[in-house]
């Protein structure tokens, strides 16, 4: 691997019209700014995101009231998000060091990241299905053992990223790339497949949550189940909205940019800056639940102020071990 200076990047385009001098200057300026900007963004979101994710994980281990099926699925999600944020430092290293890397070498470094990134998307589906099951087959849902249930829901979808990575490695090339991030580690067809899969996952999540939302609001009888449904939806609705917005934006930048331009530099720039929206998704869980969930907010405050558990008897509601939010 050899060193290179980002400012020497050449601007080429297969479009019929040549870029103007102003466009040429702007693209060079943006290309020069990419390494520093991406580095700052990733470091910032690692601090913000990992602080929040770690708090969710610790609060769940410390508080029995949070140790429900939903609570442990959130722990799995936050663990996946923290790993995704940490893997972004690979991008930071190559962005700031000026070391050239081939697509094959980049894919070797990022294979675990791509795998986990897929899993965090399917974990959102697991959360959606979990809510659906907790309201439609309540008695059976409560009888399922939490460890086996959460493991099945979170890790069975691993077949999807394994299949995608198998296809990705079968078509990898030794082309030198500007930065080492997931979109740039893939060939054009793989990017389209990736974008299509993530978009399909987002649509499926919205369909399931839409059904649960309607179910919770159409329940006329004010039962404990319906009250619990409203509490769950207050937190999860915002979580899903932020996830879908950030990932749809990220995938739009990655997936659609080559439909609007054939300029390789523009495509590289747009796909490089898409990491900002992925980082938002990886960092949101703690802050959404702190704002929207009274139960989690109470535990977070207790944890952040280093307060010990009260000696009073903790009241256990009928669904606290299965669907507490």
Steps between C-alpha positions, in 0.01 A plus 500: 500500500625847414430851626301750302381857540120547479541838329650336192182309417408548136152586382367282221154464359344280238222752449494670158550851636826598666475642853544874536797651680279586799370142518855368470613723790200407716548126451870527581419699814242245616734211421776664701262555794375140509776344716490763775122536499431127510762455773344766722146367443595140582693596815211721617235234445718234663506711816129584492378164374714269711423702813129446437523137391713410801247664732215294351701178540608574858153615607348176372754284684450700821121529502273195507208715386673548163589133453209417274512343155480845349769627738749230403431554130589866560826386663580295189414799278717741701790251496474477121483879472812546714693248290392681182622832643835350599551346155463850353848574639637291212355768273658770717844340480508479121340845467758675719812294423483538122576130454364354179299180525345263249135400504597142587708605803230741615236228476722272709510761777130583476344155463414482874361855483277425200378184674414686824347791309258259333424336836409832663246560225344157550503555878259788439275246327539273805390788724201562275399133500556485877248778555255334261524163676467655846157638406359227278598180686555633851476179704727300271745789472538522877585128524797515264842500667669837456860385413395256228233734365733801470781293348263357240346837412830685475735250336292278269490786243882467478443285191424820307837676550686170452336455158570863408866481604544178302381681189714804586821300527430316176516829305762700691776676303841650578404851394651776717232695689509845661359406845429171675129490585223248418361670186845548345602142585220368275465483124212687336266198481565412865416856605166468321428167670599645838279803451207285390530269801524784753206680337292181513586457869392858572169448320437176692575673831257782419227253401532302824517809722212656310288194575598500869435875524151460354436199725598691814277797412200294393486307828190646661532323831760662723672179603850466637604373159371807319661735752828316459462526124480878522813515717689279258393695195599836652865392504515268202316729261770768535777239488364356176438842343860609566635164380298505178574866430874463555532173309273605214708817466825304522382239249364772273842667490671166437246338271361785288798728439618314189155548344555877503866523402775294341774713652705257711619775733146616577391140563796448733427821692130429549561142613775613738280759673215247533678364809363798696144366476607146586674636812177674605319166493778331701484768772131563562363229735606642838382852419163389361427282803625766742251747355205269429509222762437583865626158612830524312544867592470413870766230469730722293481783754571258782798365309642835392477644853651182648198448725461161658191285461229590752440251776126514450318207350477533121149458372477252215219551251354207314698558180824637646700192405379494144424841352606777741614819334 
